[in-house]
Amino acid sequence: MTELAVIGTGGLARAVCYALAVTGPSARITVIGRDPARTAELCHVGMARAALAGSNVTFRPVTGSLPEALASAAPAGVLLAASSQSPWESLSSPSAWTSLLRRGGFGLTLPFQAESAVRAGTALASASPGSWFVNACFPDAVNPVLAARGVPVLCGIGNAGLLAASIQTALGLADQRELQVLAHHVHLYTPSSPEDEAQVWHQGRALSDVGALLASQRATPRTELNHVTGLTAARVLGCLLTGGDLDTSLPGPLGLPGGYPVRLAAGRLSLRLPPGLDRAEAIAFNQRSAVQDGVVVEGTRVTFGPAAREELARVAPDLADGFHTADLDSATQAFTQLRDRLRDLPSYP
């Protein structure tokens, strides 16, 4: 049996584990969490689902030091699905902080997403060199930060993968072999201009009705869409564990910004771009899209988009100019202080 480690016990980690329990290959999955009760309950539900499905998937709860847990598990690969910033905070605890994110863009959460990924990726590289690392925490922007800091990362999950699954469904396709989706996290939402829409090709032909194909997904609550993301992630992880082949689209492949059509084969990942589109053009499209999401990572520099800079200039002008990827720790501390302050204030339009 192959070892997979999943870091996190939140909604996305659960969706992935519950999908793996009934669709995944034979695997022993170590779930690493901070809260013993939540970690144990995730594993119990996963084991029960696997038993009912007759699959050969087991779950083992682990809490404590992350480096020690990874060294003990010696996994073939790791999925990180935990950060210090919940995507659902605006639903459960609206405040001036969530208003800032709504107006400035989700990219303002980058420091909180990246700190977890850097910590996990660094621990994995030390404890189990050669293991692959899949990051589910805002991979469109975080994976380029990892690459800039020399932390190995294979890809992310969700975002472009979710969009590709929805388009596959809308087109009635059996698989994604002839479907290519170039899309950023920001395309989970309807863009302000049709010119900024995700780019999609089917059988080598660019599609012009992308917004219509994504209408059902965009009308569905994100909490419900986790069930789809969980299954798309389970298929990717299962492919990596078995060395199988899969054509899909994923965010942050090989540390690139945004999401791209990719091919997984024998544990390796490669871009699967449509005819007439080269790598530089695909990256440029995603970097333009990143501006709309509030943050752009280019080389070792993190800069915020116009709306994000404008919002930061009102509440924390010293943060508006962005930061160097090497200064992530100090940036995270500064954004933590800002978040703590704004959480005590009411939300605003």
C-alpha positions in Angstrom: 0.0 0.0 0.0 1.2 3.5 -0.8 1.4 6.2 1.8 -0.2 9.6 1.3 -0.2 12.3 3.9 -3.0 14.9 4.1 -2.3 18.0 6.2 -5.5 19.6 7.4 -9.0 18.7 8.8 -11.2 21.4 7.3 -13.8 21.2 4.6 -11.5 20.7 1.7 -9.3 18.1 3.4 -12.5 16.2 4.3 -13.9 16.4 0.8 -10.6 15.0 -0.6 -10.3 12.2 1.9 -14.0 11.1 1.6 -13.6 10.9 -2.1 -10.4 8.9 -1.8 -12.1 6.5 0.5 -14.5 5.4 -2.1 -12.7 6.0 -5.4 -9.0 5.9 -4.6 -6.4 3.2 -5.1 -5.1 1.0 -2.2 -3.5 3.5 0.1 -2.7 4.2 3.7 -3.5 7.8 4.3 -2.1 9.7 7.3 -4.2 12.7 8.2 -2.1 15.3 10.1 -4.1 17.8 12.1 -3.8 20.1 15.1 -7.0 19.1 16.8 -7.0 15.4 18.0 -10.8 15.2 17.9 -11.3 16.6 14.5 -8.4 14.5 13.1 -9.9 11.4 14.6 -13.4 12.1 13.3 -12.2 12.7 9.8 -10.4 9.3 9.8 -13.4 7.5 11.3 -15.7 8.8 8.5 -13.1 8.0 5.9 -12.7 4.4 7.2 -16.5 3.9 7.4 -16.9 5.1 3.8 -14.0 2.9 2.6 -15.6 -0.1 4.4 -18.9 0.4 2.8 -17.4 0.9 -0.6 -15.2 -2.2 -0.2 -12.1 -0.2 -1.0 -8.6 -0.9 0.4 -8.0 2.6 1.8 -7.2 3.2 5.4 -6.8 6.4 7.4 -4.5 7.1 10.4 -4.8 10.2 12.6 -1.6 12.0 13.6 -1.2 15.1 15.7 1.9 16.9 16.9 5.0 18.1 15.2 4.7 18.3 11.4 8.3 17.4 10.7 8.1 14.4 13.0 4.8 13.3 11.5 6.1 13.5 7.9 9.3 11.7 8.9 7.3 8.9 10.5 4.9 8.6 7.6 7.6 8.7 4.9 4.9 9.4 2.3 5.1 9.1 -1.4 3.4 12.4 -1.5 1.7 15.1 0.6 -1.4 17.2 0.1 -1.6 20.5 2.1 -5.1 21.6 2.7 -4.7 23.9 5.7 -3.9 27.5 6.2 -4.5 30.3 8.7 -7.1 32.0 6.6 -10.4 30.4 6.0 -12.1 31.1 2.6 -15.4 31.0 4.5 -14.7 33.7 7.0 -17.0 36.2 5.3 -19.9 33.8 5.8 -19.3 33.0 9.4 -17.6 36.1 10.8 -18.1 39.2 8.6 -15.9 42.1 9.6 -13.9 45.0 8.2 -11.3 42.4 7.3 -13.6 40.4 5.1 -14.8 43.6 3.6 -11.2 44.5 2.7 -10.8 41.1 1.0 -14.0 41.5 -0.9 -13.0 44.9 -2.2 -9.3 44.3 -2.7 -9.3 40.7 -3.8 -8.5 37.3 -2.4 -4.9 37.9 -3.2 -4.6 39.9 0.0 -4.7 36.6 1.9 -1.5 35.4 0.1 0.8 35.7 3.2 -1.5 33.5 5.3 -1.8 30.9 2.5 1.9 30.9 1.7 3.3 30.6 5.2 1.6 27.2 5.7 2.8 26.0 2.3 6.4 27.1 2.9 6.4 25.4 6.3 4.9 22.2 5.0 7.0 22.0 1.8 10.2 22.7 3.7 9.4 20.1 6.3 8.6 17.5 3.6 11.8 18.2 1.6 13.8 17.7 4.8 11.9 14.6 6.2 11.2 12.8 2.9 13.3 14.0 0.0 11.9 12.9 -3.3 8.3 12.9 -2.2 5.9 15.1 -4.3 4.1 18.0 -2.8 0.6 19.2 -3.8 -0.6 22.5 -2.4 -4.3 23.3 -2.1 -3.8 26.7 -0.5 -4.3 29.4 -3.1 -1.9 27.5 -5.5 -2.3 30.1 -8.3 -0.3 32.6 -6.3 1.3 30.5 -3.5 3.1 28.0 -5.8 5.1 30.7 -7.5 6.2 31.9 -4.0 7.3 28.3 -3.2 9.3 28.2 -6.5 10.9 31.5 -5.7 12.0 30.2 -2.3 13.3 26.9 -3.7 10.6 24.8 -2.1 9.6 21.9 -4.5 6.0 21.8 -5.4 4.3 19.7 -8.1 1.0 21.4 -8.5 -2.2 22.5 -6.8 -5.8 21.3 -6.8 -9.1 23.1 -7.3 -9.6 26.3 -9.2 -8.6 25.5 -12.8 -9.4 21.8 -12.0 -12.9 22.7 -10.8 -13.5 24.9 -13.8 -12.4 22.1 -16.1 -14.7 19.6 -14.4 -17.6 22.0 -14.8 -16.9 22.6 -18.5 -16.5 18.9 -19.0 -19.9 18.4 -17.5 -21.5 21.2 -19.6 -20.1 19.8 -22.8 -21.1 16.2 -21.9 -17.6 14.9 -22.3 -16.4 11.5 -20.9 -13.0 12.9 -20.0 -10.7 15.9 -20.5 -8.3 14.5 -23.1 -9.6 16.9 -25.8 -10.4 19.7 -23.3 -7.9 22.4 -22.3 -8.6 25.1 -19.7 -6.4 28.1 -19.1 -7.8 29.8 -16.0 -6.9 31.5 -12.8 -8.5 31.4 -9.3 -10.3 34.6 -10.2 -12.3 32.9 -12.9 -14.3 31.0 -10.2 -16.3 34.2 -10.4 -17.8 36.0 -13.4 -15.3 38.6 -14.7 -16.2 42.2 -15.1 -15.5 42.1 -18.8 -16.0 39.2 -21.2 -12.4 39.9 -22.5 -11.1 38.7 -19.1 -12.9 35.3 -19.2 -11.1 32.0 -18.9 -9.8 30.5 -22.1 -11.1 27.1 -23.2 -10.3 24.8 -26.1 -12.1 21.7 -27.2 -10.7 19.5 -30.0 -8.2 22.2 -30.7 -10.8 24.9 -31.2 -11.2 27.9 -28.9 -14.7 28.2 -27.4 -16.4 31.5 -27.2 -19.3 30.7 -24.8 -17.2 30.0 -21.7 -19.3 32.2 -19.4 -22.4 30.2 -20.4 -20.6 26.9 -19.8 -19.6 28.1 -16.3 -23.0 29.6 -15.4 -24.2 26.6 -13.3 -20.9 26.4 -11.4 -20.9 30.1 -10.6 -24.5 29.9 -9.3 -23.6 27.2 -6.9 -22.3 28.0 -3.4 -18.6 27.4 -2.9 -19.2 25.2 0.1 -21.1 22.8 -2.2 -18.5 22.9 -4.9 -16.0 21.5 -2.4 -17.6 18.1 -3.1 -16.5 18.4 -6.8 -13.1 19.8 -5.9 -12.6 16.9 -3.5 -13.3 14.4 -6.3 -11.1 16.1 -8.8 -8.3 16.2 -6.3 -8.8 12.5 -5.4 -8.4 11.6 -9.1 -5.1 13.6 -9.3 -3.8 12.1 -6.1 -4.8 8.6 -7.2 -3.0 9.0 -10.5 0.1 10.2 -8.7 0.0 7.3 -6.3 -0.4 4.7 -9.0 1.8 6.3 -11.7 -1.2 6.4 -14.1 -2.1 8.8 -16.8 -4.5 11.7 -16.5 -5.3 14.7 -18.8 -6.8 17.6 -16.8 -6.2 21.2 -15.8 -4.5 22.3 -12.5 -3.5 25.4 -10.7 0.2 26.2 -10.0 1.8 23.3 -12.0 5.6 23.3 -11.5 5.3 26.6 -9.6 3.7 28.5 -12.4 1.1 31.3 -11.7 -2.5 30.5 -12.4 -3.9 27.3 -13.9 -3.1 25.3 -17.1 -4.0 22.2 -19.0 -1.7 19.4 -17.9 -0.9 15.8 -18.4 0.1 13.5 -15.6 2.0 10.3 -16.6 4.2 8.0 -14.6 4.3 10.5 -11.7 5.5 13.3 -13.9 3.6 16.5 -14.9 3.8 18.4 -18.2 1.9 21.3 -19.7 -0.7 20.3 -22.4 -1.2 23.6 -24.2 -3.4 23.9 -27.3 -1.9 24.5 -30.7 -0.9 28.1 -31.3 -0.4 28.9 -27.6 3.1 28.8 -26.2 4.2 28.7 -22.5 5.1 32.4 -22.3 1.7 33.5 -23.7 -0.1 31.2 -21.2 1.8 32.6 -18.3 1.2 36.2 -19.5 -2.6 35.5 -19.6 -2.5 34.2 -16.0 -0.5 37.1 -14.8 -3.0 39.5 -16.3 -5.7 37.6 -14.5 -3.8 37.7 -11.3 -4.1 41.5 -11.2 -7.9 41.1 -11.0 -7.4 38.7 -8.0 -5.4 41.3 -6.2 -1.9 39.9 -6.2 0.9 39.1 -8.7 4.0 37.0 -8.0 6.7 37.6 -10.5 10.1 36.2 -9.8 10.9 37.1 -6.2 8.5 40.0 -5.9 4.9 40.1 -4.7 2.9 43.1 -5.8 -0.7 43.9 -5.2 -3.3 44.9 -7.9 -4.7 48.4 -8.2 -7.8 47.7 -6.1 -5.8 45.9 -3.4 -3.3 48.7 -3.2 -6.1 51.3 -2.9 -7.7 49.4 -0.1 -4.4 48.8 1.7 -3.5 52.5 1.3 -6.5 53.4 3.4 -5.8 51.0 6.3 -2.1 50.0 6.2 -0.2 52.2 3.7 3.1 50.6 4.6 1.9 47.3 3.1 0.5 48.6 -0.2 3.8 48.3 -2.1 4.0 44.5 -1.6 7.1 42.5 -0.4 10.0 40.3 -1.4 9.3 36.5 -1.2 12.3 36.2 1.2 10.4 38.6 3.6 7.3 36.4 3.8 7.6 36.0 7.6 7.7 39.7 8.3 4.9 40.3 5.8 2.7 37.6 7.4 3.3 39.3 10.8 2.3 42.7 9.5 -0.8 41.3 7.8 -1.7 39.4 10.9 -1.7 42.6 12.9 -3.8 44.2 10.2 -6.3 41.3 10.2 -6.5 41.3 14.0 -7.3 45.0 14.0 -9.9 44.9 11.3 -11.7 41.8 12.7 -12.7 44.0 15.6 -14.5 46.4 13.3 -17.8 46.0 11.5 -18.0 45.0 7.9 -18.8 47.8 5.3 -20.2 47.9 1.8 
